[in-house]
Amino acid sequence: MENEMKYTEAFEELQTIVSDMEDSKISIDDLDIKIKRASELLKICKDKLFKTETNVQKILNEIKDYSKD
C-alpha cells in the first residue's frame, strides 16, 4: 500500500479538477475522463474520512472504558 494516495493529495487534485471545470479549462473530449477521475478521488476521500472517524471513535471508546476502571 505504499502507492496509496493520501487524503490531501486526492483533495488537492479534486480541487484542481473542479476549478478547471468552473473556468472551462477542460475540453468536452476530456470531460468524461476528468469526471471519472473526480469520482475516484471522491471515493478515496470518503473512504479515508470514514476510516479516520472509525479509528477516532474506537480510541474515544477505549479512553471512556479505561476511565470507568
Backbone as a chain_set.jsonl record, in Angstrom:
{"seq": "MENEMKYTEAFEELQTIVSDMEDSKISIDDLDIKIKRASELLKICKDKLFKTETNVQKILNEIKDYSKD", "coords": {"N": [[0.815, -1.207, 0.0], [2.085, 1.153, -0.385], [1.821, 2.914, -2.484], [-0.55, 4.137, -2.064], [-2.776, 6.786, -2.3], [-2.651, 9.832, -0.541], [-5.015, 11.554, 1.573], [-4.88, 14.359, 1.408], [-3.567, 14.749, -1.037], [-5.417, 13.627, -2.83], [-7.614, 15.304, -2.358], [-6.582, 17.791, -3.135], [-6.082, 17.345, -5.873], [-8.676, 16.893, -6.713], [-9.799, 19.408, -6.169], [-8.431, 20.889, -8.102], [-9.447, 19.795, -10.471], [-12.157, 20.532, -10.232], [-11.894, 23.317, -10.198], [-10.786, 23.736, -12.75], [-12.951, 22.887, -14.273], [-14.862, 24.8, -13.581], [-13.672, 27.04, -14.649], [-13.837, 26.509, -17.278], [-11.715, 25.126, -18.463], [-11.434, 22.565, -19.248], [-11.714, 20.466, -21.94], [-14.493, 19.293, -23.901], [-13.915, 16.785, -24.865], [-12.21, 15.775, -22.916], [-13.712, 15.841, -20.668], [-15.282, 13.615, -19.772], [-13.286, 11.835, -18.898], [-12.134, 13.351, -16.827], [-14.314, 13.612, -15.079], [-14.718, 10.962, -14.343], [-12.281, 10.537, -13.022], [-12.563, 12.39, -10.952], [-14.637, 11.192, -9.565], [-13.344, 8.881, -8.629], [-11.471, 10.086, -6.941], [-13.161, 11.3, -5.062], [-14.181, 9.016, -3.843], [-11.848, 7.988, -2.649], [-11.312, 10.044, -0.786], [-13.668, 9.959, 0.772], [-13.523, 7.323, 1.798], [-11.167, 7.482, 3.328], [-11.874, 9.436, 5.216], [-13.948, 8.078, 6.515], [-12.56, 5.868, 7.596], [-10.83, 7.224, 9.336], [-12.653, 8.473, 11.064], [-13.818, 6.191, 12.218], [-11.581, 5.073, 13.518], [-10.967, 7.125, 15.354], [-13.298, 7.122, 16.891], [-13.118, 4.576, 18.005], [-10.815, 4.852, 19.603], [-11.712, 6.849, 21.362], [-13.734, 5.431, 22.642], [-12.205, 3.462, 23.899], [-10.753, 5.052, 25.68], [-12.848, 6.029, 27.216], [-13.816, 3.624, 28.316], [-11.568, 2.892, 29.756], [-11.452, 4.882, 31.689], [-13.52, 4.173, 33.332], [-12.649, 2.129, 34.881]], "CA": [[0.0, 0.0, 0.0], [2.974, 2.302, -0.434], [1.371, 3.828, -3.528], [-1.867, 4.649, -1.726], [-2.849, 8.249, -2.329], [-3.021, 10.479, 0.71], [-6.231, 12.352, 1.502], [-4.55, 15.716, 0.959], [-3.268, 14.691, -2.479], [-6.677, 13.392, -3.53], [-8.43, 16.506, -2.235], [-5.997, 18.856, -3.961], [-6.341, 17.028, -7.286], [-10.11, 17.107, -6.907], [-9.993, 20.86, -6.243], [-7.917, 21.328, -9.401], [-10.426, 19.39, -11.493], [-13.343, 21.383, -10.077], [-11.512, 24.662, -10.626], [-10.664, 23.712, -14.209], [-14.305, 22.796, -14.827], [-15.509, 26.101, -13.38], [-13.031, 28.003, -15.549], [-13.982, 25.969, -18.647], [-10.395, 24.744, -18.969], [-11.482, 21.164, -19.666], [-12.44, 20.306, -23.199], [-15.561, 18.3, -23.899], [-13.278, 15.496, -25.093], [-11.58, 15.326, -21.676], [-14.651, 15.963, -19.554], [-15.64, 12.284, -19.277], [-12.117, 11.322, -18.163], [-11.995, 14.136, -15.601], [-15.422, 13.289, -14.189], [-14.41, 9.633, -13.792], [-11.189, 10.719, -12.062], [-13.129, 13.075, -9.788], [-15.394, 10.18, -8.842], [-12.348, 8.053, -7.927], [-10.897, 10.907, -5.872], [-14.184, 11.432, -4.024], [-14.225, 7.742, -3.122], [-10.644, 7.945, -1.807], [-11.518, 10.979, 0.327], [-14.739, 9.438, 1.614], [-13.01, 6.143, 2.499], [-10.187, 7.909, 4.329], [-12.613, 10.099, 6.284], [-14.675, 7.044, 7.252], [-11.575, 5.121, 8.392], [-10.361, 8.101, 10.403], [-13.746, 8.615, 12.026], [-13.93, 4.91, 12.91], [-10.44, 4.947, 14.431], [-11.121, 8.096, 16.434], [-14.377, 6.631, 17.754], [-12.574, 3.421, 18.733], [-9.911, 5.392, 20.624], [-12.537, 7.521, 22.371], [-14.405, 4.384, 23.414], [-11.189, 2.847, 24.76], [-10.476, 6.018, 26.751], [-14.046, 6.034, 28.058], [-13.819, 2.366, 29.056], [-10.437, 2.913, 30.684], [-11.76, 5.768, 32.808], [-14.502, 3.529, 34.203], [-11.958, 1.164, 35.771]], "C": [[0.856, 1.267, 0.0], [2.465, 3.359, -1.411], [0.002, 4.425, -3.242], [-1.832, 6.172, -1.641], [-3.298, 8.779, -0.982], [-4.269, 11.338, 0.482], [-5.942, 13.733, 0.917], [-4.274, 15.75, -0.539], [-4.546, 14.524, -3.289], [-7.538, 14.648, -3.517], [-7.906, 17.633, -3.113], [-6.229, 18.601, -5.45], [-7.807, 17.26, -7.618], [-10.421, 18.595, -7.021], [-9.529, 21.411, -7.592], [-8.908, 20.993, -10.509], [-11.648, 20.29, -11.43], [-13.048, 22.794, -10.569], [-11.407, 24.749, -12.15], [-12.038, 23.637, -14.879], [-15.013, 24.148, -14.718], [-14.961, 27.149, -14.342], [-13.095, 27.571, -17.02], [-12.638, 25.624, -19.278], [-10.351, 23.299, -19.452], [-12.316, 21.069, -20.93], [-13.523, 19.242, -23.043], [-14.972, 16.902, -24.069], [-12.686, 14.914, -23.801], [-12.537, 15.285, -20.486], [-15.005, 14.61, -18.949], [-14.511, 11.696, -18.43], [-11.978, 12.032, -16.823], [-13.107, 13.825, -14.596], [-15.202, 11.912, -13.561], [-13.305, 9.739, -12.745], [-11.71, 11.405, -10.796], [-13.924, 12.094, -8.93], [-14.458, 9.274, -8.033], [-11.773, 8.816, -6.731], [-11.884, 11.098, -4.727], [-14.281, 10.159, -3.191], [-13.029, 7.621, -2.188], [-10.838, 8.82, -0.58], [-12.567, 10.439, 1.307], [-14.249, 8.244, 2.432], [-12.045, 6.539, 3.616], [-10.88, 8.613, 5.499], [-13.359, 9.086, 7.146], [-13.723, 6.262, 8.149], [-11.081, 5.957, 9.567], [-11.426, 8.25, 11.477], [-13.902, 7.342, 12.858], [-12.801, 4.742, 13.925], [-10.551, 5.901, 15.611], [-12.194, 7.621, 17.411], [-13.898, 5.46, 18.598], [-11.674, 3.896, 19.88], [-10.706, 6.067, 21.735], [-13.263, 6.503, 23.246], [-13.425, 3.697, 24.364], [-10.868, 3.759, 25.939], [-11.636, 6.033, 27.741], [-14.088, 4.781, 28.933], [-12.703, 2.318, 30.099], [-10.741, 3.77, 31.903], [-12.747, 5.146, 33.776], [-13.841, 2.601, 35.202], [-11.477, 1.786, 37.027]], "O": [[0.371, 2.341, 0.356], [2.655, 4.555, -1.194], [-0.551, 5.14, -4.078], [-0.965, 6.757, -0.99], [-4.213, 8.239, -0.361], [-4.544, 11.786, -0.631], [-6.664, 14.215, 0.044], [-4.698, 16.676, -1.231], [-4.741, 15.191, -4.305], [-8.123, 15.017, -4.535], [-8.679, 18.342, -3.756], [-6.537, 19.527, -6.201], [-8.132, 17.77, -8.69], [-11.214, 19.001, -7.87], [-10.168, 22.299, -8.156], [-9.174, 21.818, -11.384], [-12.125, 20.763, -12.461], [-13.859, 23.395, -11.274], [-11.877, 25.708, -12.761], [-12.26, 24.248, -15.925], [-15.682, 24.583, -15.655], [-15.689, 28.033, -14.793], [-12.482, 28.192, -17.888], [-12.443, 25.807, -20.48], [-9.343, 22.859, -20.004], [-13.459, 21.523, -20.985], [-13.458, 18.399, -22.148], [-15.472, 15.942, -23.484], [-12.665, 13.697, -23.621], [-12.202, 14.755, -19.426], [-15.025, 14.474, -17.726], [-14.759, 11.126, -17.368], [-11.733, 11.392, -15.8], [-12.859, 13.78, -13.392], [-15.471, 11.721, -12.375], [-13.382, 9.1, -11.695], [-11.329, 11.028, -9.687], [-13.884, 12.166, -7.701], [-14.752, 8.942, -6.885], [-11.611, 8.257, -5.646], [-11.498, 11.064, -3.559], [-14.446, 10.221, -1.973], [-13.184, 7.191, -1.045], [-10.561, 8.392, 0.54], [-12.365, 10.463, 2.521], [-14.526, 8.159, 3.629], [-12.105, 5.994, 4.718], [-10.506, 8.402, 6.653], [-13.4, 9.22, 8.369], [-14.025, 6.016, 9.316], [-10.931, 5.443, 10.675], [-11.128, 8.161, 12.668], [-14.097, 7.414, 14.072], [-13.035, 4.32, 15.057], [-10.258, 5.523, 16.745], [-12.012, 7.712, 18.625], [-14.236, 5.365, 19.778], [-11.771, 3.39, 20.998], [-10.41, 5.88, 22.915], [-13.388, 6.696, 24.456], [-13.775, 3.386, 25.503], [-10.727, 3.291, 27.069], [-11.429, 6.048, 28.954], [-14.359, 4.856, 30.132], [-12.878, 1.77, 31.188], [-10.343, 3.435, 33.019], [-12.806, 5.553, 34.936], [-14.408, 2.317, 36.257], [-10.883, 1.106, 37.864]]}, "num_chains": 1, "name": "protein.A"}
